[in-house]
Amino acid sequence: MTSQPTLPARRLLLRNARVAPMTTGGTETQLAQIATEGDTITAVGPDVQLEGAETFDCQGRLVTPGLIDCHTHLVYGGDRAREFELRLEGASYEEIAKAGGGILSTVSHTRAASEDALYAQALPRLQAFLAEGVTTLEIKSGYGLDIETELKMLRVARRLGRDHPVTITTTFLGAHALPPEYKDRADDYIDLVAGPMMQAVADEGLADAVDVFCEGIGFTPDQTRRVFAAAKAHNLPVKIHAEQLSNLSGAHLAAAEFQALSADHLEHLDEAGVKAMKAAGTVAVLLPGAFYFLRDTQLPPLDLLRQHDVPMAVATDCNPGSSPMNSLVLAINMACTLFRLTPSEALLGVTRHAAQALGLADRGQIAPGQRADLAVWDLEDPAQLGYRFGINPLWKRIWNGNL
């Protein structure tokens, strides 16, 4: 993970907090005090005291773990508003991609942009997330599709984490699309991704995980397997874009063969894939923003995921083509309204289960020993986070024990 900005160690005591600890499967709250020392929660309870601490009276406001967005493509160049118009005029996502638009349009803009330009474009998007209580955020590469630009994107992501009060995790997504110079030579491109490209990423320590877009307009299961085998050789965990547009059993492959941290999208996931994910402890990451923006009608198999007790995370999929969304709070509402998650499931999806999707056991819950990442909301009940949209109810954001 990205090294953090240096901030003074503080001792905080939040009084009269309506705490949603997210340590169980529900969103039960309790009126309590929360004590933090440095970057760690030290105590939670009705009678907690901390001598010499800075004290904040929450006056009954809701306190949740800091929000975690476990799937974003935050760093990219250019804009794809014109494709939005084309889709409204009848063109499909696949048609736009095959005509040289889609991901490849962003690739050309990202390749042309300097590192500083990409940083400047990404910063307002990051600031929007922080303003709504996000304390941990994943950023993928995947708009470079060559060694130089993939490294550039990951360096920008690391730099954002160094410069700002947020934890950034990075994911290498070189196998996002086939670049134009490799047209009709997908296997040769996978040789590059799994070989020199991943080696360069590993040499600079720029990735915390590896991802593949396993789809008809992406890469086959066999090609996915080759990338994941290379990731395993570099001791990098894997994630997968799978079953968004069709069922290639990518989630099953990632879970059963590589114990993937997460499988993401999953609209066409079948029961065999669900069972494999459960057995491997793979988190299902639901992306309602893409479902909404592409006007999809195929819902993820929520009943199967619940039946087999697969943890479900919720993320924005922030990207320029299929989910230009910079609000995880809105994603909570979309998860409830579009996917019919309960408010408890949605909040778990952006806290404890999102942390699990990133392989982070030290956050996503309010309990002693967890990171002091907290969001204080001008709300009384967790259900209000999923119910209200179009406003920002954040009162205070605490990251790493600092306001």
C-alpha positions as CSV (number, residue, x, y, z in Angstrom):
1,M,0.0,0.0,0.0
2,T,1.0,3.6,-0.4
3,S,3.0,5.2,2.4
4,Q,1.0,7.7,4.3
5,P,1.4,11.4,4.9
6,T,3.1,12.3,8.2
7,L,0.6,13.6,10.7
8,P,0.9,14.2,14.4
9,A,-0.2,11.4,16.7
10,R,-3.5,12.4,18.4
11,R,-5.7,11.1,21.2
12,L,-9.4,11.5,20.4
13,L,-12.5,10.8,22.4
14,L,-15.8,10.8,20.6
15,R,-18.6,11.2,23.1
16,N,-22.3,10.5,22.6
17,A,-21.8,8.7,19.3
18,R,-24.5,6.5,17.9
19,V,-22.0,3.8,16.8
20,A,-22.7,1.3,14.0
21,P,-19.7,-1.0,14.7
22,M,-20.2,-3.3,11.7
23,T,-18.8,-6.2,13.7
24,T,-21.8,-8.4,13.0
25,G,-24.0,-8.9,10.0
26,G,-26.4,-6.0,10.9
27,T,-26.3,-2.3,11.5
28,E,-27.4,-2.3,15.2
29,T,-26.3,0.9,16.9
30,Q,-25.4,1.8,20.5
31,L,-24.8,5.1,22.1
32,A,-21.2,5.0,23.2
33,Q,-17.8,6.7,23.4
34,I,-15.0,5.9,21.0
35,A,-11.3,6.4,22.1
36,T,-8.5,6.5,19.7
37,E,-4.7,6.8,20.3
38,G,-2.6,7.4,17.3
39,D,-3.9,5.4,14.3
40,T,-5.8,2.8,16.4
41,I,-9.2,2.5,18.1
42,T,-8.4,1.6,21.8
43,A,-11.9,1.4,23.3
44,V,-15.6,1.5,22.5
45,G,-18.3,1.5,25.1
46,P,-20.7,3.5,27.2
47,D,-18.2,4.6,29.9
48,V,-15.0,5.0,28.0
49,Q,-12.6,7.8,29.2
50,L,-9.3,8.9,27.8
51,E,-7.4,11.4,29.9
52,G,-5.8,14.3,28.0
53,A,-7.7,13.5,24.8
54,E,-9.3,15.9,22.4
55,T,-13.0,15.5,23.0
56,F,-15.8,15.8,20.4
57,D,-19.4,15.6,21.4
58,C,-21.2,13.9,18.5
59,Q,-24.6,14.8,20.1
60,G,-26.1,11.4,19.0
61,R,-24.8,11.5,15.5
62,L,-24.2,8.3,13.6
63,V,-20.6,7.0,13.5
64,T,-19.6,4.3,11.0
65,P,-16.2,3.0,10.0
66,G,-14.6,5.2,7.4
67,L,-16.0,4.2,4.0
68,I,-14.0,2.0,1.7
69,D,-14.3,2.0,-2.1
70,C,-12.7,-1.3,-3.2
71,H,-13.1,-0.8,-7.0
72,T,-12.2,2.4,-8.9
73,H,-10.4,3.4,-12.1
74,L,-9.8,6.9,-10.7
75,V,-6.6,7.7,-12.7
76,Y,-7.3,8.3,-16.4
77,G,-7.0,10.9,-19.1
78,G,-9.7,12.5,-21.2
79,D,-13.5,12.3,-21.2
80,R,-16.1,10.1,-22.9
81,A,-19.2,12.2,-22.7
82,R,-19.7,11.7,-26.5
83,E,-20.1,7.9,-25.9
84,F,-22.8,8.6,-23.5
85,E,-24.7,10.4,-26.3
86,L,-24.0,7.5,-28.7
87,R,-25.5,5.0,-26.3
88,L,-28.6,7.1,-25.9
89,E,-28.8,7.1,-29.7
90,G,-28.9,3.3,-29.7
91,A,-25.2,2.1,-29.8
92,S,-24.3,-0.7,-27.4
93,Y,-21.3,-0.8,-25.1
94,E,-19.8,-3.6,-27.2
95,E,-20.4,-1.8,-30.5
96,I,-18.6,1.3,-29.2
97,A,-15.7,-0.8,-28.0
98,K,-15.3,-2.7,-31.2
99,A,-15.4,0.6,-33.2
100,G,-12.3,1.8,-31.3
101,G,-14.1,3.7,-28.6
102,G,-14.7,2.6,-25.1
103,I,-11.6,1.7,-23.2
104,L,-9.3,2.4,-26.2
105,S,-10.5,6.0,-26.4
106,T,-9.3,6.5,-22.8
107,V,-6.1,4.7,-23.5
108,S,-5.1,7.2,-26.2
109,H,-5.8,10.2,-23.8
110,T,-4.0,8.5,-20.9
111,R,-0.9,7.7,-23.0
112,A,-0.7,11.3,-24.2
113,A,-1.0,12.8,-20.7
114,S,2.0,13.5,-18.4
115,E,2.2,12.2,-14.9
116,D,1.4,15.6,-13.6
117,A,-1.6,16.0,-15.9
118,L,-3.0,12.7,-14.8
119,Y,-2.5,13.7,-11.2
120,A,-4.3,17.0,-11.7
121,Q,-7.2,15.3,-13.4
122,A,-7.6,12.6,-10.7
123,L,-7.3,15.0,-7.7
124,P,-10.9,16.5,-7.9
125,R,-12.3,13.0,-8.2
126,L,-10.3,11.9,-5.1
127,Q,-11.4,15.0,-3.2
128,A,-15.1,14.2,-3.9
129,F,-14.6,10.8,-2.3
130,L,-12.9,12.2,0.8
131,A,-15.6,14.8,1.2
132,E,-18.1,11.9,1.6
133,G,-16.3,9.9,4.3
134,V,-14.0,7.6,2.2
135,T,-10.9,6.7,4.1
136,T,-9.6,3.8,1.9
137,L,-9.8,3.7,-1.9
138,E,-8.5,1.2,-4.5
139,I,-7.2,2.5,-7.8
140,K,-6.6,0.3,-10.9
141,S,-4.3,0.9,-13.8
142,G,-5.5,-0.4,-17.2
143,Y,-5.7,2.6,-19.5
144,G,-2.1,2.4,-20.5
145,L,-1.8,-1.0,-22.0
146,D,1.9,-0.5,-22.5
147,I,4.7,-0.7,-19.9
148,E,5.4,3.0,-19.7
149,T,1.8,4.2,-19.2
150,E,0.8,1.4,-16.9
151,L,3.7,2.4,-14.6
152,K,2.8,6.0,-15.0
153,M,-0.8,5.4,-13.8
154,L,0.3,3.4,-10.8
155,R,2.9,6.0,-9.8
156,V,0.1,8.6,-9.9
157,A,-2.1,6.5,-7.7
158,R,0.7,6.0,-5.2
159,R,1.5,9.7,-5.3
160,L,-2.2,10.6,-4.5
161,G,-1.9,8.4,-1.4
162,R,1.3,10.0,-0.3
163,D,0.0,13.5,-0.6
164,H,-3.5,13.2,0.9
165,P,-5.1,11.8,4.0
166,V,-6.4,8.6,2.5
167,T,-5.1,5.0,2.2
168,I,-4.7,4.1,-1.5
169,T,-4.3,0.5,-2.6
170,T,-3.3,-0.1,-6.2
171,T,-4.2,-2.9,-8.6
172,F,-2.4,-3.7,-11.8
173,L,-5.0,-4.2,-14.6
174,G,-2.8,-4.5,-17.7
175,A,-5.2,-7.1,-19.1
176,H,-8.1,-4.6,-19.4
177,A,-8.4,-4.4,-23.1
178,L,-6.4,-5.3,-26.2
179,P,-4.3,-2.3,-27.4
180,P,-4.6,-1.4,-31.1
181,E,-0.9,-2.3,-31.8
182,Y,-1.8,-5.9,-30.8
183,K,-4.9,-6.2,-32.9
184,D,-5.7,-9.9,-33.5
185,R,-2.6,-10.9,-31.3
186,A,-4.2,-11.2,-27.9
187,D,-1.9,-14.0,-26.8
188,D,1.2,-12.0,-27.7
189,Y,-0.2,-9.1,-25.6
190,I,-0.8,-11.5,-22.6
191,D,2.8,-12.5,-23.0
192,L,3.7,-8.9,-22.4
193,V,1.3,-8.4,-19.5
194,A,2.3,-11.5,-17.7
195,G,6.0,-11.1,-18.5
196,P,7.9,-7.7,-18.9
197,M,5.0,-5.5,-17.8
198,M,4.2,-7.3,-14.6
199,Q,7.9,-7.6,-13.9
200,A,8.3,-3.8,-14.2
201,V,5.4,-3.2,-11.9
202,A,6.7,-5.7,-9.3
203,D,10.3,-4.2,-9.5
204,E,8.9,-0.8,-8.5
205,G,6.5,-2.2,-5.9
206,L,3.6,-0.4,-7.6
207,A,0.8,-2.9,-7.2
208,D,-1.0,-4.5,-4.2
209,A,-3.0,-6.9,-6.5
210,V,-3.5,-8.0,-10.1
211,D,-6.8,-7.8,-12.0
212,V,-8.0,-9.1,-15.4
213,F,-11.1,-8.2,-17.5
214,C,-12.3,-11.7,-18.3
215,E,-15.1,-11.1,-20.9
216,G,-15.9,-11.6,-24.6
217,I,-14.6,-8.1,-25.3
218,G,-11.7,-8.6,-22.9
219,F,-9.7,-11.8,-22.3
220,T,-10.5,-15.5,-22.3
221,P,-10.3,-17.7,-19.2
222,D,-7.1,-19.3,-20.5
223,Q,-5.5,-15.9,-20.9
224,T,-6.7,-14.8,-17.5
225,R,-5.2,-17.9,-16.0
226,R,-1.8,-17.0,-17.5
227,V,-1.9,-13.5,-16.0
228,F,-2.9,-14.9,-12.6
229,A,-0.2,-17.5,-12.6
230,A,2.4,-14.7,-13.2
231,A,0.8,-12.7,-10.3
232,K,1.1,-15.7,-8.0
233,A,4.8,-16.0,-9.0
234,H,5.2,-12.4,-7.8
235,N,3.2,-13.1,-4.6
236,L,0.5,-10.7,-5.7
237,P,-3.2,-11.5,-4.9
238,V,-5.7,-11.4,-7.7
239,K,-9.1,-9.9,-8.4
240,I,-11.2,-10.3,-11.5
241,H,-13.8,-8.4,-13.6
242,A,-16.1,-11.3,-14.4
243,E,-19.6,-12.2,-15.7
244,Q,-20.6,-8.6,-16.4
245,L,-21.8,-9.2,-20.0
246,S,-21.8,-13.0,-20.3
247,N,-20.8,-16.0,-18.2
248,L,-17.3,-17.2,-19.0
249,S,-16.9,-18.7,-15.5
250,G,-14.2,-16.2,-14.7
251,A,-15.2,-15.9,-11.1
252,H,-15.1,-19.7,-10.7
253,L,-11.6,-19.8,-12.2
254,A,-10.3,-16.9,-10.0
255,A,-11.8,-18.3,-6.8
256,A,-11.2,-22.0,-7.3
257,E,-7.7,-21.8,-8.8
258,F,-6.3,-18.6,-7.3
259,Q,-8.3,-17.8,-4.2
260,A,-9.1,-14.4,-5.5
261,L,-9.7,-11.6,-3.1
262,S,-12.8,-10.5,-5.1
263,A,-14.8,-11.1,-8.2
264,D,-16.5,-7.9,-9.5
265,H,-19.6,-7.1,-11.5
266,L,-21.1,-10.6,-11.6
267,E,-24.5,-9.9,-13.3
268,H,-24.3,-13.3,-15.1
269,L,-22.7,-15.3,-12.3
270,D,-24.1,-18.9,-11.9
271,E,-24.4,-21.1,-8.9
272,A,-21.2,-23.0,-9.6
273,G,-19.3,-19.7,-9.5
274,V,-21.1,-18.7,-6.3
275,K,-20.1,-21.9,-4.6
276,A,-16.5,-21.6,-5.7
277,M,-16.4,-18.0,-4.3
278,K,-17.8,-19.2,-1.0
279,A,-15.2,-22.0,-0.7
280,A,-12.4,-19.6,-1.5
281,G,-13.6,-16.7,0.7
282,T,-13.8,-14.5,-2.4
283,V,-15.9,-11.4,-2.0
284,A,-18.6,-10.5,-4.5
285,V,-18.1,-6.8,-5.5
286,L,-21.3,-5.3,-6.8
287,L,-21.1,-2.2,-9.0
288,P,-24.5,-0.6,-9.3
289,G,-23.1,2.5,-11.0
290,A,-22.1,0.6,-14.1
291,F,-25.5,-1.3,-14.1
292,Y,-27.3,2.1,-13.9
293,F,-25.2,3.9,-16.5
294,L,-25.3,1.2,-19.1
295,R,-29.0,0.7,-18.4
296,D,-28.4,-3.0,-17.8
297,T,-31.4,-5.3,-16.9
298,Q,-29.6,-8.4,-15.8
299,L,-29.3,-8.3,-12.0
300,P,-26.5,-10.1,-10.1
301,P,-27.7,-13.3,-8.4
302,L,-28.4,-11.7,-5.0
303,D,-30.5,-14.6,-3.7
304,L,-27.7,-17.1,-4.6
305,L,-25.1,-15.0,-2.9
306,R,-27.2,-14.7,0.2
307,Q,-28.1,-18.4,0.2
308,H,-24.4,-19.4,0.1
309,D,-23.3,-16.6,2.5
310,V,-20.9,-14.9,0.1
311,P,-19.8,-11.5,1.5
312,M,-21.0,-8.7,-0.8
313,A,-19.1,-5.4,-1.2
314,V,-20.4,-2.3,-3.0
315,A,-18.1,0.0,-5.0
316,T,-18.5,2.9,-7.4
317,D,-16.4,1.5,-10.4
318,C,-15.5,5.1,-10.9
319,N,-14.4,5.2,-14.6
320,P,-14.9,7.5,-17.6
321,G,-16.9,5.1,-19.7
322,S,-19.4,3.0,-17.8
323,S,-19.6,4.5,-14.3
324,P,-18.4,8.2,-14.1
325,M,-19.5,8.3,-10.5
326,N,-17.5,9.9,-7.7
327,S,-19.9,9.2,-4.8
328,L,-19.8,6.1,-2.7
329,V,-22.8,7.4,-0.8
330,L,-24.8,7.4,-4.0
331,A,-23.5,3.8,-4.7
332,I,-25.1,2.8,-1.3
333,N,-28.4,4.1,-2.4
334,M,-28.1,2.5,-5.9
335,A,-27.2,-0.9,-4.3
336,C,-30.5,-0.7,-2.3
337,T,-32.8,0.7,-5.0
338,L,-31.4,-1.2,-8.1
339,F,-30.0,-4.4,-6.5
340,R,-32.4,-4.6,-3.6
341,L,-29.7,-4.8,-0.9
342,T,-30.9,-4.0,2.6
343,P,-29.4,-0.9,4.1
344,S,-27.4,-3.2,6.4
345,E,-26.0,-5.2,3.5
346,A,-25.1,-2.0,1.6
347,L,-23.3,-0.5,4.6
348,L,-21.4,-3.7,5.2
349,G,-20.6,-3.5,1.5
350,V,-18.7,-0.3,1.9
351,T,-17.1,-1.1,5.2
352,R,-16.2,-4.6,6.5
353,H,-16.8,-6.5,3.3
354,A,-15.0,-3.8,1.2
355,A,-12.0,-4.2,3.5
356,Q,-12.1,-7.9,3.0
357,A,-12.2,-7.4,-0.8
358,L,-8.9,-5.6,-0.5
359,G,-7.4,-8.1,1.9
360,L,-7.3,-5.6,4.7
361,A,-8.3,-7.0,8.1
362,D,-7.4,-3.9,10.1
363,R,-10.3,-1.7,9.1
364,G,-14.0,-1.7,8.2
365,Q,-15.2,-2.1,11.8
366,I,-15.3,0.0,14.9
367,A,-13.6,-2.2,17.6
368,P,-10.4,-2.0,19.7
369,G,-7.4,-2.7,17.5
370,Q,-8.9,-1.5,14.3
371,R,-7.6,1.5,12.5
372,A,-9.0,4.8,13.6
373,D,-10.8,5.5,10.4
374,L,-14.2,6.8,11.1
375,A,-17.1,8.8,9.5
376,V,-19.4,10.9,11.6
377,W,-22.7,11.6,9.9
378,D,-25.4,14.2,10.5
379,L,-27.8,11.3,10.7
380,E,-29.4,9.1,13.4
381,D,-29.9,5.8,11.7
382,P,-27.7,3.7,9.3
383,A,-30.7,3.2,7.0
384,Q,-30.7,6.9,6.3
385,L,-27.4,6.5,4.3
386,G,-29.2,4.3,1.8
387,Y,-32.4,6.2,1.9
388,R,-31.3,9.7,1.2
389,F,-29.4,10.8,-2.0
390,G,-28.4,14.1,-3.5
391,I,-26.9,15.5,-0.3
392,N,-23.8,14.9,1.6
393,P,-24.6,14.1,5.3
394,L,-20.9,13.9,6.4
395,W,-20.1,15.8,9.6
396,K,-16.5,14.8,10.3
397,R,-14.1,12.4,8.7
398,I,-11.3,10.8,10.8
399,W,-8.5,9.1,9.0
400,N,-5.6,7.4,10.8
401,G,-6.7,9.0,14.0
402,N,-6.7,12.5,12.6
403,L,-9.6,14.8,11.8
